[in-house]
Amino acid sequence: MSEPLYTVTQLAQDLGVTARTVRFYEDKGLLTPQRAGNNRVYNHRDRARLILILRGKRLGFSLREIKEYLDLYDADPTRQEQMRALLKKVQDRIDSLVEQERALAETLAELRSIAQQTETALAALPPARKARAR
């Protein structure tokens, strides 16, 4: 029994992206569909790779990082190198997001302080000046 094949449209619809997105990843060398005449046909492996690409993008990885990860899959049948590389990238991404979270919390606290100071200053203005300040 042969494996199912997908057209670019079928694959895109199946994974909730546009056909243009699928072609973009193909142009970047992340997908290598077979050809049936002039048509691209994608197999189960291509579908799995696209799922990994979309997940990687959603998690903030660059296309270069995703390609390196996918290339390791082909180079190491035991997948040990791939898993080690993935773990390192995931840990780096977590560290980066934790730093962004800290910076965001600091910025929010500062903005809330400014808002509170401004509200206090507005409340202290005489009534005639309050109307003009808005």
N, C-alpha and C positions, 0 to 999 in steps of 0.2 A: 504494500500500500504506500503510495507516494505521499509526501508531506504537503500540507496546504501551501499554496502560493497566493500572494496578495499583490494587487496592483497598487500603485502609489496612492490612488484615491481610497481604496479599501483599507490600506495600512493606516493612512492618515485618519480616516473616520474611526477606525477601530481604537486608535489611541488618543483621539480627541485633539488632533493637531491639523494644520493645513497641509495640503500636498506640497506647497511651497516650502514648508518647514522640513519635510522629508527630503526634498530635493536639495535643500541647503546643506543638510548633514551629509548627504551623498557627495555634494561638491567639496565638502571639507575632508572627505576621505574617511568618514566615520561609518558609512554604510556602503556596501558594494553589492548592489543587486545583480541578479542574473538578467540576461536579456532573452526575451522571446520575440524575435523579430525586432521591431523598433520599440517595443514596450519593455519597461522595467518590471521585473517581477521579484518580489521580496519573499524570502522563506522564513521559517520559524526563527532561525538564528538572527536574521536581520531585524525581525520584530523584537526579539529579546535585547539586541543591541540598542534599538531605538528606545526601548523602555529604560535601559540604563542611562542613555544619553539624556533623556528628559528628566529622569530622577536627579542625575548629576547637575544639570542646569538649575533645577528647582532648589537644590541644596547649595547653590552658589559656586560650583566648580567651573573653571574655564574649559573651553573646548579643548585646549591643549592638554589639560589635566585628564579630561575624560578620554581623549585619544590615547594617552599614555597608558591609562588603566585598561582600556579595551585591547591595546596592542599586547599587553602582558598576558592577557587571557589566551591569545593565540600562541605566544612564545613559551608558556609554561603550562604543560598539561596537568601538573599537580595543583596549580593555582596558588601555591604557597607565596610566590613572589607577588602575585596580584593581591592577595589578601594582606600581606605586609604593607605594600604600597598604599592600599586602600585605608588601612588602619592609620598610617602616618598622615595621609591627606585628611582623613576625618578628624583626627586629633588636632591637626593644624587649623582646620576650619572651625572646630569648637572653640579653640583658643581665640581665634579672630572674632568670632561672634560674641564671646564673653567680653572681650575688650570693647566691642561696639556697644554691647548692652550697658557696660559701665559708663561709657562716654555719653550714651543716650540718656541714662538716668541722671547723670550730672547736668546735662543740658536742660532736661525737663525741670529739674529742681531749680536751676538758675532762672529759667523762664517763669516758673510759678512764683518765685520770689519777686521778680520784676513786676509781674501782674499784681501781686498783693501790694507792693509798694505804690504802684500807680493807682490802684483802687483806693488805698488809704489817702494818698495825696488828693485825689479827686473828691473824696468825701470831706476833706478838710477845707475845700474851697468855699468861699461865700456863694450863695445861691445864684447870683447873677453871672458869676464867672463859671459856674458849673455848666450852664447852658452853652456858653461859647466854647468851652473845652471839648465838647462832644462834637 
